[in-house]
Amino acid sequence: MSQNEKMYVIENQQVSIEPEISGDRILDIGGGGEGVIGLCYKKKVIAIDPRKDELEEAPDGPLKIVMNARELSFLENSFDAVTSFFTLMYINKIDHKKVFNEIYRVLKKDGQFILWDTVIPKNDEVLKDIFVIQLEIKTPIKQIKTGYGVSKKDAEQNMDYFVNLGEHIGFKVMKKEQQDQVFKIIFRK
Ligand SMILES: C[S@@+](CC[C@H](N)C(=O)[O-])C[C@H]1O[C@@H](n2cnc3c(N)ncnc32)[C@H](O)[C@@H]1O
């Protein structure tokens, strides 16, 4: 881990996307940017993101819709799976419960919510106000090197925080794993 003046940087984190999601209809929350889930699962994916420019940047394949995860314009029980690939770190903590409730609502019974995200430590150093995670993402299609950065203010989070939130709103935790600072949780409705 190195730190320059304003940034708290976590380097060299490895993530591997396996062909593990079953079902024909997958909702990817915050599917702009690298659009990793859309890249891997293509036409099965509906990628939503409030930023049109981020969706335009993401690879072709999924149906892309400008939408906020706080208020999903889908009916109950619409999706076999929902994914969030390093998106919740971008969403204010105050909105996390609302977003989890929305994900639960649009998932079919027994559907899975797969969440990849990062540990963000407590903001105990005023100068280090930006958190950056550098990732090497292995997918069946290609290897991606990228960095995701957010303001560190009030962003403290870890795997237990999301496990507790998911259980609180009614999800069952099927699997949880952490490698270095990156974790993956599989919830089931
Ligand atoms: C940097 S991307 C994370 C990685 C992205 N999933 C990928 O595969 O590259 C995070 C995305 O979350 C989006 N986002 C932020 N707030 C959101 C919200 N409330 N609902 C849905 N997406 C949101 C951002 O616009 C951004 O495109």
The ligand as a Tripos MOL2 file, in Angstrom:
@<TRIPOS>MOLECULE
LIG
   27    29     1     0     0
SMALL
NO_CHARGES

@<TRIPOS>ATOM
      1 C1        -16.7700    2.9770  -11.3750 C.3       1 LIG1
      2 S1        -18.1740    2.0390  -11.5750 S.3       1 LIG1
      3 C2        -17.8190    0.5440  -10.7800 C.3       1 LIG1
      4 C3        -17.4890   -0.5230  -11.6690 C.3       1 LIG1
      5 C4        -18.4550   -0.9590  -12.7360 C.3       1 LIG1
      6 N1        -19.5280   -1.7780  -12.1480 N.3       1 LIG1
      7 C5        -17.6230   -1.7280  -13.7150 C.2       1 LIG1
      8 O1        -17.9260   -2.8860  -14.0300 O.co2     1 LIG1
      9 O2        -16.6010   -1.1450  -14.1570 O.co2     1 LIG1
     10 C6        -19.3730    2.5720  -10.3960 C.3       1 LIG1
     11 C7        -20.5910    3.0180  -11.0970 C.3       1 LIG1
     12 O3        -21.6300    3.1650  -10.1230 O.3       1 LIG1
     13 C8        -22.4630    4.1700  -10.6080 C.3       1 LIG1
     14 N2        -23.3590    4.6270   -9.5520 N.ar      1 LIG1
     15 C9        -23.1500    5.6110   -8.6270 C.ar      1 LIG1
     16 N3        -24.2560    5.7950   -7.8930 N.ar      1 LIG1
     17 C10       -25.1970    4.9300   -8.3610 C.ar      1 LIG1
     18 C11       -26.5570    4.6660   -8.0250 C.ar      1 LIG1
     19 N4        -27.1740    5.3280   -7.0540 N.pl3     1 LIG1
     20 N5        -27.2090    3.6970   -8.7220 N.ar      1 LIG1
     21 C12       -26.5880    2.9990   -9.6860 C.ar      1 LIG1
     22 N6        -25.2980    3.2130  -10.0560 N.ar      1 LIG1
     23 C13       -24.6240    4.1750   -9.4080 C.ar      1 LIG1
     24 C14       -21.4860    5.2300  -11.1130 C.3       1 LIG1
     25 O4        -22.1050    6.1300  -11.9920 O.3       1 LIG1
     26 C15       -20.4270    4.3650  -11.7860 C.3       1 LIG1
     27 O5        -20.6350    4.2130  -13.1700 O.3       1 LIG1
@<TRIPOS>BOND
     1     1     2 1
     2     2     3 1
     3     2    10 1
     4     3     4 1
     5     4     5 1
     6     5     6 1
     7     5     7 1
     8     7     8 2
     9     7     9 1
    10    10    11 1
    11    11    12 1
    12    11    26 1
    13    12    13 1
    14    13    14 1
    15    13    24 1
    16    14    15 ar
    17    14    23 ar
    18    15    16 ar
    19    16    17 ar
    20    17    18 ar
    21    17    23 ar
    22    18    19 1
    23    18    20 ar
    24    20    21 ar
    25    21    22 ar
    26    22    23 ar
    27    24    25 1
    28    24    26 1
    29    26    27 1
@<TRIPOS>SUBSTRUCTURE
     1 LIG1         1 GROUP 0 **** ****
